[in-house]
């Protein structure tokens, strides 16, 4: 289904919102940098960096939200029945 | 515009919220059994809860002209207690013939554990044996993808289930396709921080079309907004979508899904007699 509104109009409408969200992320990173300790062992920061790289990626089917969801998800274990030792049905 | 909220936990909301929902156009809602914020200690605790869902809440909703429906189960979080879960599952049939009981829900997974999966399968068996519809909770955040895929594996493995009578709820961008492709209904939950925003729910409608999609607020005792469905309606309008498409998602789809339950009886407000006539 096509988005009824044109790309230019949509961007103009969303521009201030996008600007505010990016500024919020930037300020949060600054706040973290100003705080004590380091993030060498952080599990979260590499995920955030991966997600930010997806944001900057080219159009390609417009699936950025789905890709970022998967970055922040545990991978699917196809063998979960065996892993959890579920009784056979 | 008239709408249904297919997933909202009104036991956690005030009577003022019922009034506000009515003013916003809500004419019906369904309330799945869920985790109340604490673990209940006995099967009698659940029996009392099911009485509240089938007796008091329909009355309270009725004060504002809202039709109230419900789903019964022991939720995934308390399903870690397998012994208690089995007692609750054995007790549920006492309530299945009550007016407004649509089926078994919201069952599902929380942390994707063996106990949760075991009790989920036992709920599915109950639903299959009693020919009930099913409403499914999928896990939060990083556990959602794995949990949703596990749930779909278990559902697809049970040939007794009619997929058009099952709704897998709380879908997001990375899970909705899997649910729809397997032939199930998919519910989008609009939450302020986690799950979907109204704008992202509109994106999902645009990507996949309105077929077998529901949108709900899942308003509960935590940060949530009971009027999130009207927010979705507004977001659809601002995006330029026609009223017929919006009505399909927020009104006609819930009626089509709920209408498969033997306890679903609903008089559309535009066909009701005006009071006093």
Boltz contact constraints between the chains, C-beta under 6 A:
constraints:
  - contact:
      token1: [A, 1]
      token2: [B, 206]
      max_distance: 6.0
  - contact:
      token1: [A, 1]
      token2: [B, 209]
      max_distance: 6.0
  - contact:
      token1: [A, 3]
      token2: [B, 206]
      max_distance: 6.0
  - contact:
      token1: [A, 4]
      token2: [B, 240]
      max_distance: 6.0
  - contact:
      token1: [A, 5]
      token2: [B, 240]
      max_distance: 6.0
  - contact:
      token1: [A, 65]
      token2: [B, 173]
      max_distance: 6.0
  - contact:
      token1: [A, 66]
      token2: [B, 173]
      max_distance: 6.0
  - contact:
      token1: [A, 66]
      token2: [B, 174]
      max_distance: 6.0
  - contact:
      token1: [A, 69]
      token2: [B, 172]
      max_distance: 6.0
  - contact:
      token1: [A, 69]
      token2: [B, 173]
      max_distance: 6.0
  - contact:
      token1: [A, 69]
      token2: [B, 174]
      max_distance: 6.0
  - contact:
      token1: [A, 70]
      token2: [B, 174]
      max_distance: 6.0
  - contact:
      token1: [A, 72]
      token2: [B, 142]
      max_distance: 6.0
  - contact:
      token1: [A, 73]
      token2: [B, 142]
      max_distance: 6.0
  - contact:
      token1: [A, 73]
      token2: [B, 145]
      max_distance: 6.0
  - contact:
      token1: [A, 74]
      token2: [B, 142]
      max_distance: 6.0
  - contact:
      token1: [A, 74]
      token2: [B, 146]
      max_distance: 6.0
  - contact:
      token1: [A, 76]
      token2: [B, 146]
      max_distance: 6.0
  - contact:
      token1: [A, 76]
      token2: [B, 149]
      max_distance: 6.0
  - contact:
      token1: [A, 80]
      token2: [B, 150]
      max_distance: 6.0
  - contact:
      token1: [A, 84]
      token2: [B, 114]
      max_distance: 6.0
